[in-house]
Amino acid sequence: MDSTETVPALDLRISIEDTEPLIWRRLLVPEALTVEQFHLVVQAAFGWENRHLYGIQTTDRTGRKRTITDPDDGQDGFRAEAPSGVVLSELLDPAKAGMAFDYDYDFGDNWTHHVELVGSGKLNPAELRFVDGANRGPVEDSGGPFGYRQLMEALADDHHPEHSEARSWTFQVTGEFRPFDPTALDPEAINRRLRMLSLQWWPQPLTDQERSMALGPILWFLHAASGDGLELTKDGYLKPAVVKQALEELGWDSRIVGKGNRESQTPPILELRQHMLDWKLLQKRKGRLLLAPRGRHYIGRPDELWDYMVETIALPEHPAVYLTTRLYMDWLISGIAPPLTERVDVIRSELEAAGMVTRSGHPIPAEWAVDINRTVRWNLKCLQLMGPKKNYFDRALVTDGGLKFALQAREFAGQHVPEGLLLPR
């Protein structure tokens, strides 16, 4: 963000104590950041997933002892301040480099982050900046520094007696397919996660480019089907040349193995076409795919199309799909989602917590949750909400436009809760 205005910032070096090799980050953050916000910045910078409690015990810049604890800690009779009511400039004097405090995360594993003030600085408004660092963050629930060292040793040695178990457990917890590299560091991904936080705390208007990118697949089909429309095969599918053109122009050709010129070989194109029909943006008539009245209305009104898609995605007909969509919005916005192997179980738990059962009163079967998950995933995949991955093993992160879509959809869903639905949280 380019601006002649700046805000005062703190230059912080944050190190996780007792890690070998040392895991550290250097960050530039606004002085006015609350401890609650600082907690989320640390989570993003180290790749934590905000699963556990946190707290700070320190002496502030005036010499007063302070205890600031996660509001979910629930320690009766324990005098602690709420993190949302304390700002960093109360704890650190920008003019006194070397001041420090400890931020503790996960009181079971005891990850102590030593936060040292390097100096003061300036930031553009609404900016959080990663400056430097080393080594990937630890794996959640790995047993603290000692347990994490044992895990790294087992993963690094193919002949270690616990190597296979360690690999399986690490994949289950992280969902990462890549070979485990404790020295890996991705500054671009860290800054992306920080950007996602800044857009939530300091909202910015949606740009035309962001809107066009997020709605890209839908707009492509609307324009392709305008005029005389698209000729279909006798079985009602797109012609091979159109399938190939769609893949290339949407940048989806890398997802497909093989020739990729039939809808049966290209699930993204098949699903997108079917969704365009379900959303009544397109219609079939006399062997052609044409604009429906709704599609003709929205093709030249991308701002109205945006609002229509937000409402359509956020408020599906079935309450189970509605609830699962809310889950996905939370995952997109936070950048933290359960591994694919656990996602269906999480969805089932949320549906049960909302009081959803079968007509016979039994818990939602796993196969139902699989279908619900698939429905929501394809609804979102018909939009272009995620940024590109640098390689196969990377996790895609939401774009600025995708984040703004998710935030608007979550807000709309919260304003239109289906009647009788018990929200689990």
N, C-alpha and C positions, 0 to 999 in steps of 0.2 A: 504494500500500500504506500504510494508516494504522497507525501504531505510535507508542507513547510512547518507544521506543528509537530511537536514531540512531547512525550511524557517522561517524567523521571523514572529511571529503572534501576534495578539491582542486578549486578553481575555476580552470579552465584556459581560456586563449584560444589557439586553434590556427589559424595562418594558413599558407596555401600560398604560399611566397615566389615573387615575380616574376609573379604572376597579376594581370591587369588586365581587369575590376575585381577587387579583392582578394577571394579566396575564404577565408572564415574561419568558425570555429565557436567558441562558448563552451559548455563542458561542465562539469558537476559529476560527479566520479567518486570512488569510495572511494580513500583513501590506500593501502589494502592491495592494490589492483589490480596484478597482475603486468604486466610489459612485454608479454608475449604477449597478455594480455587487452586491454591498452591498444591494441595494434595492431588488434585486431578492433573496438574501440570507434571508432577513427579511421576504419576502413574503413566502418563503418555510418554514421557521421556525415557523411562526404563522398560516400557512394555509390560508393566503390571496390568492386572485386569480388574482392579477395584473390588476384590472379593472379600477383603478383610477390614478390620478396624485399624485406626491409626491414631497417633497422638504426638504431642510435642510437650516436653518439659524443659523450660529454659529460664534464664534471667534476662529480662528485656533491657532496652537501652536506658531505662531510668533506674535499673537496679532491682526492679520488682520481680519476684519469682512468679512464673506463669505456667499453668497447666491447661493445655488446650486439647480436648479429646473429641473424637468422633461422637456425634450425638446418638449414635446407635449403641454406644458402649454400655449404657444403662447401669452404671455403677452407683447404686443408692448411697447417698450420704457422702459421695466423693465430689469435692468442690472443683469443678472444671469449667472452663469457658467454652462456649460454642465456637467452632472454627469459623462459622459465618460472620461472627462479630469481631474478629481480630484481623488486622491487616499487617502485612509484613513489615511496614515501616515502623510499627510499634515495637517490633522485636529486634530490628537491625538498624543501626545508624549508618546511612549511606556514606558518611564521611569517615567511618572507622572500619577500614579494611581489616579483616581478620576476625571480626565478630562472627559468632557461629551459634548454631543450635542443632540438636538432634531431632530428626523426624523418624518415628518408629512406625513401621507398617507390619501388620500381621503379628499380633501378640503371642501367637503360638510358635511361629518360626523365628520371630524376633529379627526382622531385617531393620537394622539401624542405619539410617542415611545421615551422614554428617554434612550439614549445610553450612558452608563457609562463604562469607562475603569477600569477594575479590575486589570489588569497588563499585562505583556508581556508573550509570550510563544513561543513554537516551534511546527511546523507542518511538516508532511511529504509533499513533493511536491505534488501538485494537490489534496490537502485535505481541506475539510471544516468539522468542527466537532461541533455537538451538545453536550453540557456538562451537562446541567441541565435545569430545568424549571418547570412551574406549570400552569395547566389549559389550556383547548383548546383555540384556537384563536377565536375572535368574528366572528359572521356571517356577511358577506358582506352586506352593505346597510341596516344595522339594526338601523341606527340613532345615531351612536356615542355611547360613554359610557352610557349615560342616556337611550337612546333607547334600547341598548342591555340589560341593567338591567331590563327594563320593559318587554322585550321579555323573558328573563329567568324566571321572575316571572310568566308570563302567561303560559309558558311551564311546569313549576314545579307544577302548581295547576290545577288539573282536573276540579275543580269547578270555575275556573277563567272565567269571562264572555268572554274573548278573547282567551281562551285556544285552541279551535278548529281552529280558524282563524290563531293563531300563529303557530300551528303544520303544517297546510296546507302551510302557507307562507314559513316556515323554510325548509320544504321538497322541495318546488318549487325552492328555492334559492340554497340549498346545494345538493339536490339529495340524501341525506342520509336517509336510511331506519331505522337506529338504533334509539332507544330512545335517546333524547337529554340529554347529560351529560356535563355541563359546566366545570366540574373538570377533564374530561378525558384528558389524554396526552399520545401520542404514540411516544416515543423516536426513535423506529425503523423506523417508517414512516418518521419522520423528517430527520433522517440521510439518509434515502433512497432518499428523495427529494434533499438533499444537494449533495449527490453523483451524482444525475442526472445533477445538475448544473456543478459540477467539470468535468464531462466527456465531457461537451460541451466546457468548457473554456480551458481545458488541455486534448485534445484527447489522447486516448490510443489505441494501436493496438487491433484488434479483436483476441481473443484467440480461439483455436480449441474447447475448451469446450463451450464457448459462442455460437460459430457457430452451434455446434451439438445440443445444447439446443434449439436455436431459430428454427432450421430446423427439430426438433425432429419428429413431426407428419409426415412430408413429407418423411424423411429418413425411418421411420418405415414402411410406405406403400411400398416404393421402395424395401426394403429388403424382406418384406413379399411377394411381387409379383415377386421376382426374381426366377430363375429356372423354375419350371413348372407352376408358378403362383398360383392364388387363384381360386378355383372352385366357381362359382356363382349359385344362385338358378335359377329356370326356368324363373323367372321374372327379372333376371339380378341383383339381390342384393347379398351382401355378406352372406355367411352361418352364422347361429347364433353363432357357436363356434368362428368364426373369429371376429365377432362383439364384443363378450364378451372379447376375448383376446386383441383386440385393446383398448377397454376401460380400461382394467386393466393395460396394459403395458404403455399406454400413461398417466395414472393417471387421466383419465376423468370419472371414474366410480362414483365419488361423485356427478357429475353433473346430473346424471340420476335417475329418480324416477321409480321404477318398476323393471322388470326382466332385461331389457336392453340387450336383445340378438337379437333384430331385428333392421334393419336400420330405420324402421318407428318409432321406440321408441327412437332412438339415433340420433338426428339431427346433432351433431358434426361429427359422423362417416359418415353419409349420405353426408353431405356437403363436407367433406374432400375427399371422394372417387370421387364425381362428379368434384371437383376442380382438382384433379389429372388427370382426363380425359380431362377436358377443357384445362389444361396447357400442355397437350400432354406428360405427364410423364408416364402415363399408357394407356393401350388400352384394349378393349374387343375383344376376339377372341374365337369362338367355345365354348362359355359358361365359359370362364375363364378370369380372370383379369391378364394381363401380362404387363411386362415392354414395353413401347414404345421405339423406338430408342433413343429418347431424354433422357428417364429415364435410359436406359442402359449406356448412355454416362456419366450421372451425378452421378450415384450411387457410383462410386469410386472417384469422384472429388467434394468433398463438397465445396471447395472454388469457383469452377465454378458454382455449384448449387446456392450458396449464391448470386453471381452476377446475375444469371438468375432470381432468385426470386425477388431481388431488382428491376430489370428492369421491370419485369412482373407486380409487385404490383404498382410501381410508374407510369407506363405509360400504363394504360388500354386504350381500343379502344375509348370509349365514353368520350367526354370532360366533361360531368357532373360527371362521375365516377372519372375522373382524378382530377377534382377540389375538390370533396369530399374527395378523398384520401389524397390530400394535407392538408385539414383541419384536418383529423385524424392524420397525421404525426405531425402537430403542437400540437395537443392535447396530443399525446403520449410524445413528447419531453418536453413539459412544465409541464406535469403532471396535467394540468388544462383542463377540458372538461365541456361543458354544461351538466346539468342534462339530463338524458335520456328523460324526459318529454319535454324538449325544443330542443333536438338535431335536429329534423326534421325541425323545424321552422328556426333554425340557417342555416341549409343547404339550405333551400329555399331562404333565404335572400342572401346568398353568390352566389347562382346561378343567382338570379335576378341582383345582383350587377355586375356579369360578363356578363350581357346582354343576358342570356339564357331565351328563352320564347318558348311556343308551336308554332307549325307551323301556327296557327291562330293568333299568336301575343299575346296570353294571358300568364299571369304568370304561372310558373311551378305548377301544381296541387299538393296538399299535398300527394296524393297517389303515385305520381311519386317520390317525395322526400323520401317517406317511402321505396320504392323499391331500390332507389339508396343507401340509408343508409344501408339497409340490405345487398346489394351486397358488399359494402366496408367492413362492419363488418365481414362478413363471409370470405372474402379474407384474412383478418388479423387473424381471429380466426383459420385458417388452419396452422398458424405458432404458435410458443410458445414464444410470445414476453413479456408476463406479468408474474410477479412473483406470488407465491401462496398467497391467502388471509388467514389471521389467523382465521377469522370466516366469516359467511355469510354477516354481515353488513359492513365489511371492504371494502375499495376500493383497487383493485389490482393496483400495480404500475409497470412500465416497468422495465425489467431486464437490466443489462449492455449490454448484447447482443441485446436485443430488442431495446434499445436506439440507439445503433450503427447502427442497421438495419434502424430505422426510420430516423436517420440523413443522412445516405447514400441515402435512397429512396427520401427524400426531396430534397437533392442536385441534384440527377439525374432528378427528376421531374422539378426542376427549370431550368435545362439545356435543357429540351425537351418540352417546352410549345407547346401545339397543335396550329397549324396555325390558326390565326384569333380569338383565345380566348383572351378575355379581362380579365386580372386578377384584382380582386377587390381590391387588396392591394399588 
